[in-house]
Amino acid sequence: MEAALYGPDGFYLRPEGPAGHFRTSVHATPLFAAAVARLLCRVDEALDHPDELAFVDLGAGRGELTAGVLAALPADVAARARAYAVERAGRPPGLDPRIEWRGRPPAGVSGLLFANEWLDNVPLDVVEADPDGLARHVLVRDDGTESLGPPVDGADASWLARWWPLAPEPGLRAEIGRPRDEAWAAATGTLTRGLAVAVDYAHDRAGRPPFGTLTGFRAGRETAPVPDGTCDITAHVALDACALPGASLLTQRAALRALGVHGGRPPLSLASTDPAAYVRALTRAGEAAELTAPGGLGDFGWLSQPVGVAEGLLVDVADHEEQ
C-alpha cells in the first residue's frame, strides 16, 4: 500500500492528483472551504487572535482546500494567517504564493490542522481469519493476488483485541488501524495550541464491517485494490481508535450545520422579488444538501481534537446531531 500510493510510480504522485480520479467535499463545492474558514476563525478567537495563525492542510492534494480557505477568510484574519499545504507530491503550478508547500506538517504552530480524507490513505495491514479461525496477515502481489501469511501478534494483536475483535469465523476480515492512530497522534503533536480535525470515511467499534473496507478507485469508479500504482487504495478509518483524550466524534452533517451549512430551500417568494438571488440561493442549497446528505458525504466522520484550548470548540454534539 505504501509503495502503490507513495512510491516512485505511486498513485498520489501522478500529475493529475486525486481530483483526477474521485470527488471529495473540497471538490464538490466552495461551501466546504468556506465552512473550514469559519472554523479557523473560531480557533482564532479561542487563541485570542495571535499575531500568526496557522492553517495546516494535511494531505492537501493539489492545494484546493488551502486556497479556498484563504480566499474565504475575512481580511483581518487572512492578514495574520499562515497557510501550509502538506503533501508528498510536488507543488503544483499556479498555486497561491501565500501557501507554503511542505512534505511534513510544521512543528510548534498554533491554529487549525485539518486532515480531509488523509487517514484513509495512511497504509495499514489487512488480516483475515483462516479456516481454524486464527487471524493472519493478508499478503498481496502486484497483480492483486492474495494469500494468507503469518499469524497476527505483538502490538497488532493488542490493537485488534481492543479495537476490532475478530470473531473466529473463516473469511472474516479486519484492518489494523494502529499506524493511523500513530500518524494522527504525531500530527496533533505538531500543534502548540489550537484544534486538529480529521474528516474521513469512518466506522466505530460497535459497527465494524465484518469483511473490512479495503477498496480501490480509478477515474471515478470503484475498482479492485491492486497495488500497482494505477489506482487509489483506501480503507475506512476507525476514528474512535485514533481519538485522544478530549476529542469529539460527530458526523459531517452535524459539523457543517454547526458551521452554518444548511441545505434548506430558499423561500419561494424570493423567486418573484429577486429571481437571480433565488437561483443563487437554490444552487447553494443544493450544494449544501450534497455535503450533508445522509448516506453520502453527510455521514463522513469528523474527529475534533482540541490542543490546549477548551473542549467542544467545533460543536456541542448533543445540540446539533440529528436524532
Secondary structure, 3 states (H helix, E strand, C coil): CHHHHHCCCCHHHCCCCHHHCCCCHHHHCHHHHHHHHHHHHHHHHHCCCCCCEEEEEECCCCCHHHHHHHHHCCHHHHCCEEEEEECCCCCCCCCCCCEEEECCCCCCEEEEEEEECCHHHCCCEEEEECCCCCEEEEEECCCCCEEEEEECCHHHHHHHHHHCCCCCCCCCEEEECHHHHHHHHHHHCCEEEEEEEEEECECCHHHCCCECCCEEEECCEEECCCCCCCCEEECCECHHHHCCCCCEEEEHHHHHHHCCCCCCCCCCHHHHHCHHHHHHHHHHHHHHHHHHCCCCHHHCEEEEEEECCCCCCCCCHHHHCCC
